[in-house]
Amino acid sequence: MQFDEIIKNSGLEQDFPKLESPFIREETEKGYVCTKKIDNRFRWVFTKECTAVEKLDGTNTSILVENNRLTRIMNRKNIIEPFSKQGKPFTIGILEAIEKDYFKLEGG
């Protein structure tokens, strides 16, 4: 069985929902702006139980780590080739996340 089939059959592949801002937006003369007011539906984001990390330029990226090795980069339902023109932003974002200790891989 191909790895892609395993992912599809495992339920790991999914279309990630759009993340909403926890901040309330208000309309101004210049358009909609985020305020410092928190939407009550998202107050949980600011609790001790929640760990905030950066969103990578709206890329909706997920990674699969097996045995402390990065084995797959995905964007929604697409598998990303890290060493391609389209994969460059994902690769940079992942390297920056490693530098910030968001996760660790084998040998690092």
KOLSEPA-401048 format. One line per field, with one value per residue: residue number from 0; x, y, z of N, C-alpha, C in turn; residue in one letter. Coordinates in pm, 1 decimal. Layout:
N
n = [NUM_...]
nx = [X_...]
ny = [Y_...]
nz = [Z_...]
cax = [X_...]
cay = [Y_...]
caz = [Z_...]
cx = [X_...]
cy = [Y_...]
cz = [Z_...]
res = [A_...]
END
This chain:
108
n = [0_1_2_3_4_5_6_7_8_9_10_11_12_13_14_15_16_17_18_19_20_21_22_23_24_25_26_27_28_29_30_31_32_33_34_35_36_37_38_39_40_41_42_43_44_45_46_47_48_49_50_51_52_53_54_55_56_57_58_59_60_61_62_63_64_65_66_67_68_69_70_71_72_73_74_75_76_77_78_79_80_81_82_83_84_85_86_87_88_89_90_91_92_93_94_95_96_97_98_99_100_101_102_103_104_105_106_107]
nx = [85.2_59.4_210.3_51.0_-204.7_-226.3_-230.3_-474.8_-656.2_-618.8_-736.8_-586.2_-548.1_-696.6_-923.1_-839.7_-1012.3_-1087.8_-917.4_-1049.6_-1015.4_-946.9_-1006.5_-1230.8_-1362.9_-1403.3_-1586.7_-1442.9_-1372.7_-1169.0_-1208.4_-1249.2_-1110.5_-901.2_-971.7_-877.7_-1054.1_-1185.5_-1346.2_-1603.6_-1638.2_-1384.3_-1228.7_-1098.1_-858.4_-677.8_-615.5_-434.9_-422.9_-394.6_-168.0_-10.4_99.5_271.1_89.4_156.8_179.5_-84.6_-85.1_-192.3_-67.3_31.6_223.0_374.4_520.6_723.1_872.2_1047.9_1122.8_1069.5_830.4_637.4_492.6_207.1_-50.7_-355.7_-523.7_-316.4_-5.1_311.5_604.9_906.5_1145.9_1091.1_979.0_723.9_727.8_907.7_823.8_696.8_901.4_1081.7_920.5_887.1_1152.7_1198.8_1013.3_1128.3_1365.3_1254.4_1185.0_931.8_883.5_1071.8_1315.2_1470.9_1813.9_1828.7]
ny = [-118.2_221.3_510.9_743.4_635.3_510.8_732.9_853.2_648.7_640.4_854.7_1073.7_1259.5_1561.3_1830.7_2129.0_2350.6_2701.4_2928.8_3140.1_3478.3_3555.9_3806.5_4081.9_4229.3_4553.1_4783.5_5050.7_5376.0_5308.9_5046.1_4704.4_4642.2_4477.3_4472.1_4525.5_4389.1_4083.9_3812.6_3637.2_3364.5_3274.5_3300.1_3095.8_3066.5_3224.0_3107.1_2920.8_2657.4_2650.0_2652.0_2885.7_2925.5_3036.9_3124.7_3018.4_3235.2_3204.5_2951.5_2708.8_2471.1_2136.3_1888.5_1566.0_1367.7_1098.7_867.7_1066.5_1195.3_1410.8_1334.9_1406.5_1687.8_1881.9_2071.4_2164.3_1946.2_1876.5_1727.0_1847.2_1913.1_1964.6_2064.5_2224.9_2492.9_2576.6_2465.1_2604.8_2827.2_2676.4_2510.3_2700.0_2811.9_2586.3_2535.9_2771.2_2732.9_2512.4_2632.8_2798.2_2619.7_2493.5_2235.9_1927.9_1747.2_1436.0_1425.4_1693.1]
nz = [0.0_-84.2_69.0_58.4_36.1_281.5_452.7_370.3_441.0_713.2_831.2_886.9_688.1_612.5_544.2_652.5_869.2_821.5_1024.5_1265.9_1373.9_1714.2_1792.3_1788.5_1499.2_1361.7_1162.1_989.9_848.7_678.7_625.4_749.5_1070.9_1311.8_1655.5_2002.2_2150.3_2271.9_2119.9_2271.3_2210.9_2171.8_2397.8_2527.9_2399.4_2527.9_2768.8_3023.7_2946.9_2678.0_2407.5_2224.8_1893.8_1597.7_1304.5_984.4_754.4_651.8_536.7_617.6_713.0_778.6_945.6_933.9_1167.7_1222.5_1432.8_1530.9_1297.4_1027.3_801.1_618.3_458.8_450.7_291.1_351.1_160.5_1.1_-74.0_-0.4_-174.6_-36.4_-149.3_-374.2_-587.3_-501.5_-250.4_-94.4_86.8_286.8_380.6_483.1_685.6_852.8_930.2_1074.3_1280.4_1408.2_1499.3_1691.6_1881.9_1865.8_1795.2_1798.1_1609.0_1509.2_1591.5_1649.9]
cax = [0.0_135.3_198.8_-63.7_-325.2_-227.8_-275.9_-618.1_-730.9_-597.4_-809.6_-493.8_-566.3_-819.7_-928.4_-838.5_-1104.6_-1028.0_-908.0_-1104.0_-941.6_-1015.1_-1033.2_-1348.0_-1334.2_-1498.9_-1577.3_-1402.1_-1369.4_-1066.6_-1242.9_-1252.6_-984.7_-906.8_-963.0_-820.5_-1164.9_-1183.3_-1473.8_-1626.2_-1624.3_-1243.3_-1155.8_-1017.0_-726.3_-592.4_-603.5_-307.7_-429.9_-375.0_-34.4_-19.2_214.1_246.5_28.2_253.9_132.5_-208.7_-58.9_-268.4_30.3_43.9_339.2_366.8_648.7_724.9_1001.0_1127.1_1166.2_967.1_809.0_542.1_441.2_80.3_-125.7_-493.5_-522.2_-204.9_126.1_406.4_743.5_978.9_1254.0_1036.1_948.2_604.3_754.5_1002.5_768.4_668.5_1029.8_1131.4_837.1_917.3_1284.9_1183.2_943.4_1227.9_1453.2_1179.6_1155.0_792.4_893.1_1208.7_1331.7_1588.4_1941.7_1824.6]
cay = [0.0_345.0_595.2_833.0_556.9_490.4_859.3_868.1_549.2_657.9_970.0_1184.6_1361.8_1634.6_1967.0_2206.9_2465.3_2834.1_2977.2_3274.1_3560.8_3568.4_3947.5_4135.5_4325.8_4663.1_4855.4_5190.4_5441.4_5241.7_4905.0_4629.3_4633.1_4400.1_4551.6_4451.8_4320.1_3940.1_3745.7_3542.2_3226.2_3239.6_3333.3_2979.6_3081.8_3299.4_3037.2_2850.4_2526.5_2666.7_2692.9_2959.8_2925.9_3122.9_3073.3_3042.5_3309.3_3151.7_2834.6_2593.2_2364.0_2032.7_1803.0_1432.4_1329.3_958.8_831.3_1189.9_1237.1_1474.6_1246.4_1459.3_1823.8_1889.1_2195.5_2119.3_1808.4_1859.9_1692.3_1948.4_1874.4_2074.6_2119.7_2276.3_2636.1_2591.1_2417.4_2690.5_2894.6_2577.2_2467.7_2811.6_2819.3_2472.5_2559.8_2875.0_2671.9_2431.5_2727.2_2852.7_2505.0_2451.2_2091.1_1880.1_1631.7_1353.7_1490.7_1836.1]
caz = [0.0_-92.0_187.9_42.3_65.6_427.0_511.3_342.4_516.9_857.1_882.7_912.0_585.1_633.5_496.3_775.2_864.2_831.2_1161.9_1286.1_1469.1_1843.4_1814.9_1719.6_1392.3_1350.3_1035.4_999.2_717.6_597.8_612.5_874.9_1146.0_1436.0_1777.6_2115.2_2216.0_2245.1_2093.6_2381.1_2163.8_2161.5_2520.9_2563.1_2338.0_2619.7_2896.6_3044.3_2882.3_2534.2_2365.6_2098.4_1803.4_1483.3_1181.4_878.6_636.5_597.7_454.0_663.1_702.2_880.5_922.6_992.1_1225.9_1262.8_1492.0_1540.0_1163.5_945.9_686.7_521.4_474.5_379.7_291.3_333.8_111.3_-92.3_-21.1_-44.3_-198.1_28.4_-230.6_-498.2_-579.0_-419.1_-115.3_-23.3_205.6_390.6_435.6_564.9_805.7_939.4_988.3_1176.6_1394.0_1479.5_1570.7_1805.9_1968.6_1862.1_1796.5_1778.5_1521.4_1536.3_1569.4_1677.4]
cx = [89.7_110.4_76.9_-195.2_-338.5_-279.4_-426.5_-700.3_-719.6_-681.4_-718.5_-509.7_-700.0_-808.9_-942.5_-934.5_-1027.8_-1028.4_-963.5_-1018.7_-1017.7_-1052.9_-1151.5_-1303.2_-1443.2_-1477.3_-1541.9_-1409.1_-1271.8_-1095.6_-1247.1_-1114.3_-1007.4_-893.7_-893.4_-927.9_-1165.0_-1326.0_-1490.6_-1611.1_-1478.4_-1162.3_-1063.1_-875.8_-627.6_-582.5_-469.4_-305.5_-399.6_-232.5_-45.8_111.4_177.0_172.8_120.6_189.3_8.5_-194.1_-137.6_-184.3_15.2_164.5_312.7_507.0_635.1_864.6_1097.9_1183.9_1046.9_949.1_713.9_503.7_314.2_19.2_-268.1_-490.3_-406.5_-78.0_226.3_544.2_831.0_1086.3_1204.1_1006.4_827.3_629.6_842.0_941.3_739.6_797.1_1086.9_1052.5_865.7_1054.0_1278.2_1112.2_1038.0_1321.0_1385.8_1137.7_1006.9_783.9_1038.1_1206.2_1457.1_1716.0_1938.9_1740.8]
cy = [124.5_429.8_686.9_761.5_534.3_615.7_875.3_772.7_568.3_769.8_1087.2_1295.8_1430.0_1773.6_2054.5_2325.2_2596.6_2875.7_3118.6_3348.1_3564.7_3714.3_3994.6_4237.9_4432.2_4733.8_5001.2_5251.2_5371.8_5093.7_4838.3_4624.0_4545.1_4496.0_4469.1_4375.8_4173.3_3889.1_3638.2_3396.3_3179.4_3276.8_3219.8_2990.5_3146.1_3235.8_2965.2_2714.7_2532.5_2714.2_2760.2_2947.6_3012.5_3050.5_3113.3_3105.2_3250.2_3024.6_2711.1_2466.3_2262.3_1948.7_1668.2_1395.6_1185.5_925.7_950.2_1235.9_1298.5_1392.5_1304.1_1602.3_1831.8_2028.4_2158.5_1975.3_1781.8_1821.8_1788.5_1886.4_1987.8_2138.9_2157.0_2424.4_2659.5_2551.5_2508.8_2761.4_2798.6_2534.8_2576.2_2820.7_2707.2_2490.0_2666.6_2820.2_2584.5_2521.9_2783.0_2743.7_2470.3_2299.8_2053.3_1758.7_1556.6_1430.9_1639.4_1863.3]
cz = [0.0_32.9_178.8_73.1_215.7_496.3_491.7_427.4_667.9_916.9_913.1_809.5_608.5_573.4_620.6_765.0_874.3_978.1_1170.2_1387.5_1601.1_1873.8_1731.0_1616.1_1391.6_1217.6_1062.5_859.9_623.2_576.0_749.2_938.0_1268.5_1553.5_1885.2_2192.7_2174.2_2226.6_2200.9_2338.5_2166.2_2286.1_2563.6_2506.6_2435.8_2757.9_2904.3_2974.5_2733.3_2505.6_2229.8_2021.7_1683.9_1372.2_1067.4_756.1_572.7_517.0_496.5_656.4_814.1_844.1_988.5_1038.6_1273.1_1312.1_1491.6_1406.4_1090.8_818.5_582.4_559.5_390.5_393.7_254.9_285.5_16.5_-19.2_-82.4_-62.3_-144.7_-58.5_-369.7_-478.7_-487.3_-274.1_-31.6_98.1_320.3_460.5_526.5_694.8_903.4_1005.6_1097.3_1300.2_1476.4_1559.7_1695.7_1903.9_1974.5_1855.8_1767.8_1686.3_1561.7_1503.4_1601.9_1789.0]
res = [M_Q_F_D_E_I_I_K_N_S_G_L_E_Q_D_F_P_K_L_E_S_P_F_I_R_E_E_T_E_K_G_Y_V_C_T_K_K_I_D_N_R_F_R_W_V_F_T_K_E_C_T_A_V_E_K_L_D_G_T_N_T_S_I_L_V_E_N_N_R_L_T_R_I_M_N_R_K_N_I_I_E_P_F_S_K_Q_G_K_P_F_T_I_G_I_L_E_A_I_E_K_D_Y_F_K_L_E_G_G]
END
